[in-house]
């Protein structure tokens, strides 16, 4: 039924609940700079634009000022080193997503990840969780040389999978904008990290992966190759 179709997933907050591990690594970097930690609940809202931007916002939150370039470079190095070694301590797939992917693959759809993480970190996380076999391609911000909401990473996913139809699943305005710019419908995972001011512009929204297949199917098949 879905031969020639590609379903693209955002990673953090959509496919995998990574907030606790991201918070631990960010707070490791902040502690090394003599700063207070950011609560996990706050970190959820800082995710989505890559580790460096997350650190910049976290620094502003706890220090009350912007980090200078040297401070941010050092914090990012500390964050990355810690995160690489602790990437899947608490991170887990959201309930129902693996079953959905297995159903999509049984229908012969290609599955891609499009994230603002670095590709190597995204691949490391997926490998650590034993999920690599589920995905045809992983595209990070560095893969495309630009981050979402620019559509270039989305288009790389489409090109790599030879998509004739496609849809994007994300959890934030960044994902909605990236999908729209690439000519794709975006399905919104409402349990993710957000922010979501553009919810009305999503093709559909869902609060659990169980039962999301039919909405996804309609979205995929209603979007024939707008990117060709």
Order of alpha helices (4+ residues) and beta strands (2+ residues): beta-beta-alpha-alpha-alpha-alpha-beta-alpha-beta-alpha-beta-alpha-alpha-beta-alpha-beta-beta-alpha
